[in-house]
Amino acid sequence: MDLGIAGKTALILGGSRGLARSAAEHLAAAGVRVAINGRDQQAGQAAAEALGNGAIFVQGDVSQPGVLEAVIAETERECGRVSILLTNAGGPPPGRFTEHGIDVWRRALEVNMLSAVEAAQRVLPAMLEDGFGRIVNITSFAVKEPYPNMALANSVRAGLTGAMATLAREVVDRGVTVNNVLPGLMATGALDRVIRARAARDGLSETEVVAAMEKSVPAGRLGRAEDFGPLCAFLCSRHAGYITGQNIAVDGGLTRSLL
């Protein structure tokens, strides 16, 4: 399928690995010029070279003051105005509500909510002027069904969901859509941290924790990055112009909620 976005520029935050990397691959295959952001220069540069189609890597921790502005400026200088924004950040540390001090809560808000809000605010003017824009946020299935031992993720991901739901209704009549894609239990580095924490908490081996997770998924396995990227790319396409304000789970049937 021709996604109708060849020649557009996409900025992908946290895009050098995992789920966002898969989205970058599918966007590049659709002819999109991709700018990958991340903290690891070596991994990011390798990812950009593998993507081809003029992809670049822009290093920086966008949760730090001033970094996001510089990342967007370099992207625009090298690739043109950003028409597609995909936000992604590694999940906050696992743990129960009472196990984290308030400074850890603030850091989770900065990394997992406010960096995405700021990114959207900065790219929106050009999208609105052009009459076309796509914002896709990688959040978590936990916004539909809170997950045990993940108090920070359950909370800050829900906050981002509310912010983006509001934005989606404010800009759709001007050609900009805003959607969230919710990974379930995906075999990525982020899940590895959850596996280690649960093994330590419950006195189990990591193999036993993984087996229990797989059993909890109706599909019978953990998700893979290649399960995720195609949906992100479609939501960025011209075909998805009437889809906005949605939270779409890619979770093998894990989430039990009706909506």
QUIWOJO-V456858 format. One record per pair of residues at least 6 apart in sequence whose C-alpha atoms are under 8 Angstrom apart, sorted by the first residue. I is the first residue (numbers start at 0). GAP is how many residues later the second one is. D is the distance in whole Angstrom. If there is no record, write none. Layout:
# QUIWOJO-V456858
i = [I/I]
gap = [GAP/GAP]
d = [D/D]
This chain:
# QUIWOJO-V456858
i = [1/2/2/2/2/2/3/3/3/3/4/4/4/4/4/4/5/5/5/5/6/6/6/7/7/7/7/7/7/8/8/8/8/8/8/8/8/8/8/9/9/9/9/9/9/9/9/9/10/10/10/10/10/10/10/10/10/10/11/11/11/11/11/11/11/11/11/11/12/12/12/12/12/12/12/12/12/13/13/13/13/13/13/13/13/13/14/14/14/14/14/14/14/15/15/15/15/15/15/15/16/16/17/17/17/18/18/18/18/18/18/19/19/19/19/20/20/20/21/21/21/21/21/22/22/22/22/22/22/23/23/23/23/23/24/24/25/25/25/26/26/26/27/27/27/27/27/30/31/32/32/32/32/33/33/33/33/33/34/34/34/34/34/34/34/35/35/35/35/35/35/36/36/36/36/36/36/37/37/37/37/37/37/38/38/38/39/40/40/43/43/43/44/44/46/47/47/47/48/48/57/57/57/58/59/59/59/60/60/61/61/61/61/62/62/62/62/67/67/67/68/71/74/74/75/80/81/81/81/82/82/82/82/82/82/83/83/83/83/84/84/84/84/84/85/85/85/85/86/86/86/86/86/86/87/87/87/87/87/88/88/88/89/89/90/90/90/91/91/91/91/92/92/92/92/93/93/93/93/93/93/93/93/94/94/94/94/94/95/95/95/95/96/96/96/96/104/107/107/108/111/111/111/112/112/112/112/113/115/115/116/116/116/119/123/126/126/127/127/127/127/130/130/130/131/131/131/132/132/132/133/133/133/133/133/133/134/134/134/134/134/135/135/135/135/135/135/135/136/136/136/136/137/137/137/137/138/138/138/138/138/138/139/139/139/139/139/139/139/140/140/140/140/140/140/141/141/141/142/142/142/142/143/143/143/144/144/144/145/146/148/160/163/163/163/164/164/164/164/165/166/167/167/167/167/167/167/168/168/170/171/171/174/175/176/176/176/176/176/177/177/177/178/178/178/178/178/178/179/179/179/179/180/180/180/180/180/181/181/181/181/181/182/182/182/182/183/183/183/183/183/183/183/184/184/184/184/184/185/185/185/185/185/186/186/186/186/187/187/194/194/194/195/197/197/198/198/198/212/213/213/213/214/215/216/216/216/216/217/217/217/218/218/219/220/221/222/222/226/227/233/234/248]
gap = [28/27/231/234/235/236/26/233/234/235/25/26/27/231/232/233/24/25/26/27/24/25/26/23/24/25/74/75/76/23/24/25/26/70/71/72/73/74/75/22/23/24/25/72/73/74/75/76/23/24/25/26/61/64/71/73/74/75/8/12/22/23/24/25/73/74/75/76/7/23/24/25/72/73/74/75/76/6/22/23/24/25/73/74/75/76/6/9/21/22/23/29/73/20/21/22/27/28/31/32/26/30/170/171/207/169/205/206/207/209/210/66/68/118/209/26/204/208/203/204/206/207/208/205/206/207/208/209/210/10/12/27/205/209/26/204/203/204/207/6/7/206/6/23/24/25/27/22/21/20/21/22/46/19/20/21/22/45/13/20/21/22/23/40/44/8/12/19/20/21/22/7/20/21/22/23/34/6/19/20/21/22/23/20/21/22/19/16/18/13/14/15/11/12/10/7/8/9/6/7/13/16/17/12/7/8/11/6/7/6/9/49/53/47/48/51/52/47/50/51/53/51/6/7/6/45/41/44/45/40/43/44/49/50/51/49/50/51/152/35/38/49/50/51/49/50/51/52/29/32/48/49/50/51/24/28/49/50/51/22/23/49/22/100/21/62/99/16/20/60/61/57/59/100/101/55/56/57/58/59/99/100/103/54/55/56/57/102/52/53/54/55/52/53/54/55/47/44/48/47/44/45/48/43/44/46/47/46/21/44/43/46/47/15/9/6/49/43/46/47/48/43/44/45/42/43/44/42/43/44/42/43/44/101/102/103/41/42/43/44/101/42/43/44/45/96/99/100/41/42/43/44/42/43/44/45/18/22/41/42/43/44/13/17/41/42/43/44/109/41/42/43/108/110/114/11/12/15/11/14/15/18/111/113/115/110/111/112/8/7/49/19/14/15/81/13/14/80/81/79/11/8/9/10/11/76/77/75/76/6/6/72/66/65/64/65/66/67/68/66/67/68/56/64/65/66/67/68/65/66/67/68/51/66/67/68/69/65/66/67/68/69/45/66/67/68/39/65/66/67/68/70/71/6/28/37/38/66/36/37/38/39/65/35/36/37/38/36/37/11/14/15/10/6/11/6/7/10/9/6/7/8/6/38/34/35/36/37/34/35/36/33/34/32/31/30/28/29/23/22/6/8/6]
d = [7/6/7/5/6/7/8/6/6/8/7/7/6/8/6/7/6/4/5/8/6/5/6/8/5/6/8/6/8/6/5/6/8/6/6/6/5/6/6/7/6/5/6/6/6/4/6/8/6/5/6/7/8/7/7/6/5/6/7/7/7/6/5/6/6/5/6/8/8/6/5/6/8/6/5/5/7/7/7/5/5/8/7/5/6/8/5/7/5/6/6/8/7/6/7/6/6/5/6/8/8/8/6/8/6/8/8/5/8/6/6/8/7/8/7/8/8/8/6/6/7/5/8/7/4/6/8/6/6/7/8/8/7/8/6/8/6/6/6/8/7/6/6/6/7/6/8/7/8/6/6/6/7/8/7/5/7/8/8/6/5/6/7/6/8/7/7/8/6/5/6/7/6/5/6/7/8/6/8/7/5/6/7/5/5/6/7/8/6/6/8/8/7/6/8/5/5/6/7/8/6/7/7/7/6/8/7/6/8/5/8/8/6/6/5/8/5/8/8/7/8/8/8/8/7/7/6/7/7/8/8/6/7/5/6/6/5/6/7/8/8/6/5/6/6/5/6/7/6/8/8/6/5/6/8/8/6/5/7/7/6/8/8/6/7/7/6/6/7/6/6/8/7/8/8/6/5/7/7/8/8/6/7/5/5/6/8/8/8/5/6/5/8/8/5/7/7/7/7/6/7/7/8/6/7/7/5/8/8/8/8/8/8/7/8/5/7/8/6/7/7/6/5/7/7/5/5/6/4/6/6/5/6/7/5/8/8/6/5/6/7/6/5/5/7/7/7/7/8/6/5/6/6/5/6/7/6/8/6/6/5/7/8/7/7/4/5/7/8/5/6/5/6/7/7/7/5/8/6/6/5/8/7/7/8/6/7/7/5/7/8/7/7/7/7/8/8/5/8/8/7/8/6/5/7/6/5/8/7/7/8/7/7/8/7/8/7/5/7/5/6/8/8/8/5/5/5/6/8/6/5/6/7/6/5/6/7/7/6/4/6/8/8/6/5/6/7/7/6/4/7/7/8/7/7/6/6/6/5/4/6/7/8/6/6/6/8/8/8/6/6/7/6/8/7/6/6/6/8/5/5/6/7/7/8/6/6/5/6/5/6/5/7/8/8/8/7/7/8/7/7/8/8]
